[in-house]
């Protein structure tokens, strides 16, 4: 045992010997254990008290028993894992709240590295993800996005929490921002293979292998573009020069128009996709003011059947009215309707 590093147990060499003897002689008193060890009683008593505090020994009446150190170690790691998970969840919540506030924007306005008359700002690589989330969170009319990879968007790729950029895009779609997002197939595969397998609504996301690099264009006013198409570590540029912004808008629109509509990643999801498509059709009709009779006509079913379908959707989204259903199922609406 002398060759093993057992420092993680928090036991001194004397503590290890004490624990071994206690394990061999359960329900020993401190006096008998001191006699077995040939050690002063006060030293043995102090060691037993420390092990009891760590949960490695337990006092029963006037006797002592050793605890299973393997079980103790498992329990300690379980507690640490739970604490880390709780801390990560709280950190993600706080970070999301901060990004959705005006504070990061104010900070960057005061500390931007370079701002020239032409409307250009340089962003360090470490700040790119934060700035993208900020642009997405503060968009009110439209977002055009093209992505080649998700590297650097999640500060902890092993985290179980959702990718902040993807989550921000989903929130933007839900609040009615018109979203046109085109990603390379590799980027889509990376998002689908992540811990949460979360993508923006498929109605807004398309795939095109010709996407050259990252760019995020918000409200036809600001575009964040990768500084070096071949090296993301060189950071990004934020441009507000309107002719330049218009050029990027045309580029993204062209890539989006020629991109492939996404389908579920495997046949097992096809049924869910059909249900979602049907739900989208119904919510869209309701948003346009269609009655049950009109919905039945569109779906080629009776008015009573249409009423049951609408009731099922309202139960599904826990909506008490048609207006509330449209609000809660906004991700099912097409961009042209959500933008109106």
Phi, psi and omega per residue, in radians:
X1 nan -0.352 -3.095
X2 -1.140 -0.382 -3.136
X3 -1.482 -0.181 -3.098
X4 -1.586 2.507 3.069
X5 -1.642 1.786 -3.120
X6 -1.944 0.454 -3.126
X7 -1.058 -0.439 -3.132
X8 -1.135 -0.256 3.104
X9 -1.381 -0.294 -3.120
X10 1.325 0.306 -3.105
X11 -1.844 2.351 3.022
X12 -1.306 2.944 3.060
X13 -0.943 -0.730 3.087
X14 -1.141 -0.676 3.119
X15 -1.100 -0.690 3.106
X16 -1.115 -0.775 3.129
X17 -1.101 -0.724 3.126
X18 -1.084 -0.759 -3.126
X19 -1.166 -0.694 3.116
X20 -1.057 -0.822 -3.121
X21 -1.154 -0.622 3.111
X22 -1.200 -0.621 3.097
X23 -1.172 -0.627 3.137
X24 -1.330 -0.458 -3.086
X25 -2.244 1.260 -3.118
X26 -1.071 2.673 -3.128
X27 1.085 0.595 3.034
X28 -1.470 2.619 3.018
X29 -1.499 2.885 3.113
X30 -1.084 -0.614 -3.133
X31 -1.153 -0.813 -3.117
X32 -1.167 -0.624 3.119
X33 -1.180 -0.670 3.101
X34 -1.111 -0.653 3.113
X35 -1.166 -0.716 3.112
X36 -1.108 -0.658 -3.082
X37 -1.509 -0.295 -3.063
X38 1.156 0.663 -3.078
X39 -2.137 2.744 3.106
X40 -1.035 2.490 -3.096
X41 -1.081 -0.743 -3.106
X42 -1.116 -0.578 3.106
X43 -1.206 -0.739 3.122
X44 -1.158 -0.754 -3.139
X45 -1.074 -0.719 3.127
X46 -1.137 -0.709 3.125
X47 -1.134 -0.742 3.111
X48 -1.088 -0.698 3.129
X49 -1.107 -0.706 3.121
X50 -1.152 -0.733 3.131
X51 -1.171 -0.608 3.093
X52 -1.145 -0.681 3.134
X53 -1.128 -0.609 3.112
X54 -1.440 -0.178 -3.117
X55 1.529 0.291 -3.115
X56 -1.667 -0.193 3.080
X57 -2.551 2.764 -3.105
X58 -2.440 2.417 3.126
X59 -1.680 2.277 3.095
X60 -2.145 1.833 -3.039
X61 1.134 -2.170 3.093
X62 -1.731 0.154 -3.100
X63 -1.958 2.921 -3.120
X64 -2.221 2.521 3.019
X65 -2.301 2.554 3.109
X66 -1.413 2.598 3.063
X67 -1.720 2.674 3.120
X68 -1.170 1.984 -3.073
X69 -1.210 -0.494 3.084
X70 -1.149 -0.787 3.099
X71 -1.155 -0.671 3.101
X72 -1.056 -0.747 -3.134
X73 -1.147 -0.745 3.116
X74 -1.068 -0.752 -3.125
X75 -1.135 -0.678 3.141
X76 -1.133 -0.753 3.139
X77 -1.197 -0.598 3.085
X78 -1.101 -0.740 3.102
X79 -1.116 -0.746 -3.141
X80 -1.108 -0.710 3.138
X81 -1.107 -0.746 3.129
X82 -1.113 -0.731 3.126
X83 -1.121 -0.719 3.132
X84 -1.157 -0.721 3.125
X85 -1.098 -0.726 3.128
X86 -1.151 -0.722 3.130
X87 -1.150 -0.690 3.135
X88 -1.143 -0.705 3.119
X89 -1.119 -0.750 3.124
X90 -1.170 -0.679 3.108
X91 -1.100 -0.737 3.126
X92 -1.114 -0.712 3.128
X93 -1.117 -0.796 -3.130
X94 -1.144 -0.716 -3.135
X95 -1.105 -0.739 3.122
X96 -1.085 -0.755 3.123
X97 -1.093 -0.711 -3.134
X98 -1.143 -0.776 -3.101
X99 -1.134 -0.489 -3.115
X100 -1.498 -0.064 3.087
X101 -1.626 3.128 3.137
X102 -1.560 -0.085 -2.987
X103 -1.112 -0.847 3.127
X104 -1.036 -0.643 3.134
X105 -1.130 -0.710 3.114
X106 -1.101 -0.740 3.139
X107 -1.058 -0.804 -3.098
X108 -1.188 -0.565 3.094
X109 -1.095 -0.563 -3.119
X110 -1.547 -0.290 -3.039
X111 -2.205 0.253 -3.126
X112 -1.029 2.485 -3.001
X113 -1.264 -0.642 -3.101
X114 -2.717 2.156 3.043
X115 -2.272 2.161 -3.121
X116 -2.030 2.970 -3.043
X117 -1.083 -0.485 -3.114
X118 -1.285 -0.035 3.100
X119 1.472 0.834 -3.119
X120 -2.204 2.376 3.098
X121 -2.290 2.344 3.090
X122 -1.642 2.453 -3.122
X123 -2.135 2.255 3.067
X124 -1.137 2.703 -3.107
X125 -0.967 -0.724 -3.097
X126 -1.177 -0.313 -3.117
X127 -1.756 -0.057 -3.028
X128 -1.092 -0.856 -3.108
X129 -1.050 -0.717 3.128
X130 -1.082 -0.729 -3.103
X131 -1.222 -0.636 3.106
X132 -1.109 -0.820 3.122
X133 -1.048 -0.697 3.138
X134 -1.088 -0.777 3.125
X135 -1.089 -0.745 -3.124
X136 -1.155 -0.774 -3.098
X137 -1.123 -0.538 -3.055
X138 -1.732 0.038 3.080
X139 -1.199 2.444 -3.123
X140 -2.100 -0.355 -3.070
X141 -2.036 -0.982 -3.052
X142 -2.634 2.733 3.039
X143 -2.390 2.300 2.993
X144 -2.047 2.240 -3.035
X145 -2.313 2.347 2.917
X146 -2.321 2.319 -3.054
X147 -2.327 2.481 3.058
X148 -1.887 -0.377 3.080
X149 -2.868 2.938 -3.128
X150 -1.854 0.142 -3.091
X151 -1.015 2.294 3.089
X152 1.537 -0.151 -3.125
X153 -1.408 -0.430 3.135
X154 -2.035 2.078 -3.075
X155 -1.174 -0.351 3.103
X156 -2.335 1.595 -3.059
X157 -1.069 -0.299 3.119
X158 -1.558 -0.042 -3.097
X159 -1.200 2.599 3.065
X160 -1.458 -0.038 -3.083
X161 -1.488 2.684 -3.066
X162 -1.142 2.691 3.090
X163 -1.143 2.207 -3.040
X164 -1.091 -0.585 3.137
X165 -1.197 -0.808 3.122
X166 -1.073 -0.774 -3.128
X167 -1.104 -0.679 3.114
X168 -1.124 -0.670 3.118
X169 -1.145 -0.684 3.120
X170 -1.125 -0.756 3.111
X171 -1.097 -0.655 3.123
X172 -1.107 -0.764 3.123
X173 -1.084 -0.694 -3.106
X174 -1.167 -0.525 -3.132
X175 -1.613 0.185 2.976
X176 1.690 0.147 3.081
X177 -1.257 2.315 3.114
X178 -1.299 2.066 -2.976
X179 -2.048 2.155 3.030
X180 -2.110 1.871 -3.041
X181 -2.165 2.170 3.135
X182 -2.198 2.159 -3.090
X183 -2.108 2.735 2.990
X184 -1.234 2.705 3.101
X185 -0.992 -0.627 3.139
X186 -1.130 -0.671 3.126
X187 -1.152 -0.711 3.123
X188 -1.145 -0.737 3.107
X189 -1.071 -0.685 3.138
X190 -1.116 -0.719 3.133
X191 -1.172 -0.684 -3.120
X192 -1.231 -0.458 -3.130
X193 -1.613 0.023 3.125
X194 -1.264 3.069 -3.075
X195 -0.999 -0.638 -3.067
X196 -1.812 -0.174 -3.116
X197 0.883 0.716 -3.036
X198 -1.720 2.213 3.044
X199 -2.098 2.740 2.971
X200 -1.070 2.863 3.129
X201 -0.892 2.341 -3.035
X202 -1.116 -0.355 3.097
X203 -1.173 -0.325 -3.121
X204 -1.895 -0.243 -3.038
X205 -1.886 2.298 3.106
X206 -2.284 2.886 -3.076
X207 -2.022 2.310 3.099
X208 -2.597 2.075 -3.123
X209 -1.210 -0.181 -3.093
X210 -1.554 0.046 3.090
X211 -1.055 2.146 -3.003
X212 -1.452 -0.589 -3.061
X213 -2.949 -3.073 -3.130
X214 -1.413 2.460 2.984
X215 -2.789 2.417 3.103
X216 -2.238 2.117 -3.114
X217 -2.047 2.120 -3.047
X218 -1.974 2.190 3.001
X219 0.963 0.478 3.135
X220 0.996 0.403 -3.101
X221 -2.121 -0.604 -3.030
X222 -2.383 2.389 3.070
X223 -2.254 2.306 3.012
X224 -1.823 2.144 -3.059
X225 -2.279 2.495 3.125
X226 -1.010 2.281 -3.050
X227 -1.179 -0.743 3.111
X228 -2.155 2.015 -3.088
X229 -0.988 -0.420 -3.078
X230 -1.787 -0.017 -3.068
X231 -2.619 1.750 -3.091
X232 -1.229 -0.325 -3.094
X233 -1.228 -0.177 3.136
X234 -1.484 0.054 3.047
X235 1.529 -2.732 -3.044
X236 -2.539 2.921 3.047
X237 -2.015 2.445 3.003
X238 -1.910 2.087 -3.035
X239 -2.001 2.380 3.058
X240 -2.154 0.049 3.088
X241 -1.167 1.977 -2.927
X242 -1.030 -0.749 3.081
X243 -1.042 -0.658 3.107
X244 -1.199 -0.735 3.098
X245 -1.038 -0.708 -3.139
X246 -1.121 -0.642 3.104
X247 -1.098 -0.757 3.121
X248 -1.178 -0.617 3.096
X249 -1.076 -0.754 3.120
X250 -1.135 -0.675 3.130
X251 -1.099 -0.861 -3.103
X252 -1.153 -0.692 3.117
X253 -1.074 -0.703 3.133
X254 -1.150 -0.762 3.112
X255 -1.137 -0.671 -3.129
X256 -1.187 -0.719 -3.135
X257 -1.122 -0.615 -3.129
X258 -1.631 0.165 -3.065
X259 -1.532 2.901 -3.130
X260 -1.602 2.325 3.043
X261 -1.171 2.445 -3.118
X262 -1.383 2.629 3.025
X263 -2.188 2.843 3.084
X264 -0.945 2.588 -3.036
X265 -1.187 -0.318 3.132
X266 -2.638 2.789 -3.080
X267 -1.010 -0.473 -3.104
X268 -1.092 -0.418 -3.124
X269 -1.600 -0.038 -3.057
X270 -1.081 -0.731 -3.137
X271 -1.082 -0.764 3.111
X272 -1.083 -0.664 3.132
X273 -1.144 -0.690 3.123
X274 -1.129 -0.726 3.109
X275 -1.074 -0.778 -3.136
X276 -1.100 -0.678 3.131
X277 -1.139 -0.724 3.110
X278 -1.140 -0.777 3.106
X279 -1.051 -0.709 -3.141
X280 -1.088 -0.721 3.130
X281 -1.074 -0.742 -3.093
X282 -1.224 -0.806 3.141
X283 -1.084 -0.659 3.104
X284 -1.091 -0.745 3.109
X285 -1.107 -0.745 3.129
X286 -1.100 -0.732 3.132
X287 -1.071 -0.492 3.118
X288 -1.503 0.011 3.086
X289 1.601 0.270 -3.103
X290 -1.201 2.446 3.046
X291 -1.467 3.008 3.087
X292 -1.046 -0.647 3.123
X293 -1.111 -0.756 3.128
X294 -1.163 -0.679 3.108
X295 -1.122 -0.744 3.094
X296 -1.045 -0.694 3.112
X297 -1.096 -0.741 3.140
X298 -1.172 -0.622 -3.099
X299 -1.599 -0.011 -3.127
X300 1.038 0.820 3.093
X301 -2.447 3.010 -3.114
X302 -1.274 2.852 3.112
X303 -1.100 -0.662 3.132
X304 -1.131 -0.715 3.095
X305 -1.120 -0.710 3.107
X306 -1.086 -0.682 3.120
X307 -1.091 -0.731 3.111
X308 -1.124 -0.673 -3.137
X309 -1.135 -0.752 3.122
X310 -1.133 -0.724 3.116
X311 -1.078 -0.703 3.113
X312 -1.082 -0.733 3.123
X313 -1.135 -0.709 3.129
X314 -1.117 -0.662 3.060
X315 -1.160 -0.707 -3.108
X316 -1.074 -0.692 -3.105
X317 -1.749 0.139 3.123
X318 0.911 0.804 -3.137
X319 -1.779 2.432 -3.128
X320 -1.695 -0.146 3.119
X321 -2.615 2.925 3.114
X322 -1.144 -0.665 3.121
X323 -1.108 -0.719 3.117
X324 -1.173 -0.616 3.090
X325 -1.081 -0.800 3.132
X326 -1.078 -0.668 3.133
X327 -1.175 -0.798 -3.081
X328 -1.307 -0.439 -3.125
X329 -1.866 0.559 -3.077
X330 -1.067 -0.452 -3.136
X331 -1.206 -0.211 3.112
X332 -1.529 -0.211 -3.079
X333 -1.433 2.566 3.085
X334 -1.228 2.705 -3.104
X335 -0.991 -0.652 -3.084
X336 -1.121 -0.505 -3.126
X337 -1.488 -0.722 3.139
X338 -1.163 -0.455 -3.123
X339 -1.434 -0.244 -3.090
X340 -1.388 nan nan
